[in-house]
Amino acid sequence: MAKSLITGGAGFIGSHVAKHCLAAGHQVIVLDDLSGGFEDHIPAGATFIKGSITDEQLISKLFAEHKFDYVYHLAAYAAEGLSHFIRRFNYNNNLIGSINLINESVKHEVKCFVFTSSIAVYGPGQVPMTEDMVPTPEDPYGVSKYAVELDLKAAHEMFGLNYVVFRPHNVYGENQNIGDKYRNVIGIFMNQIMQNLPMTIFGDGTQTRAFSYIDDVAIPIAKCVDIKEAYNEVFNIGADKPYTINELVTVVSKHLNAQPNVKHLQARKEVLHAYSSHEKSHRVFKTGAPVTLDEGIGKMAAWAKKVGSRASQEFGNIEIAKNLPEGWTKKS
């Protein structure tokens, strides 16, 4: 039986990856500090260890005790826009924490290190984004993710550590932390509707994104360790069709039986159009047609109605307040 470490396994994508790894017969150890995840999202059958990837001693102890076959690294603070204002926190968690895991994976001869990167590595530019483009990330979050990608490549070339890198984008679905007001626009909209608040849009809403339902992302991530063709490669993964934020408002409102109610805020610095080509991942993982936006939001909305709204969560330590977008300040 393969033994797999899943960091961030109480979080959104991580909990779904853990579920699919268990179904495939893996022994699953979940490491999560619960800063953005929930213990009740961890699937039955997984062993839970509360802790942070930034705790070097804990990471060293875990690898020595468990002799993992595979590492699925999903723990991160994934806030592209906010990362400008929490630079130290971003690099400590998303970069240094990742290096702790890579070091131990090399030492203990892990068979494959699976890393969830982000479309944020591409930065602005031509769409659809393809894996052969040279990344030019424009926010610290994207910089940190690309740095980990480069370090994995270096670790493979120097030490033979196999890896698979995924670049998902705008993932949504059940178990998402809808109380996080800084990221995941679908969850933000649903939470606002359930609190009888207007949906807040930065700018005019013509920005485009391809929104990816969780199963279209978590299933290929979980099974990639069994596909040798995927080793030491980078894959875009997710939905193909882009939608404007204004179009998203209509779909989310419909599934929560609400009339569209929008408040426009000042535009913030962000990539205006972001969606990827998935020809490579379709070929290697034999994925079928992705879940449509209407179907996926319908599933998430049914789940959100059951769990109810969540209090909006503030990030506790903004390092730079200059140019902080409206709505991201305290009590907003």
Secondary structure, DSSP 8 states (H G I E B T S, - for coil): --EEEEETTTSHHHHHHHHHHHHTT-EEEEEE--SS--GGGS-TT-EEEE--TT-HHHHHHHHHHH--SEEEE------TTGGGG-HHHHIIIIIIHHHHHHHHHHHTT-SEEEEE--GGGT-SSSSSB-TTS-----SHHHHHHHHHHHHHHHHHHHH---EEEEEE-SEE-TT--TTBSSS-HHHHHHHHHHTT--EEEETTS--EE--EETHHHHHHHHHGGG-GGGTTEEEEES----EEHHHHHHHHHHHTT----EEEE---S--SEE-B--HHHHHHH---S---HHHHHHHHHHHHHHH-----B--S--S--TT--TTSSTT-
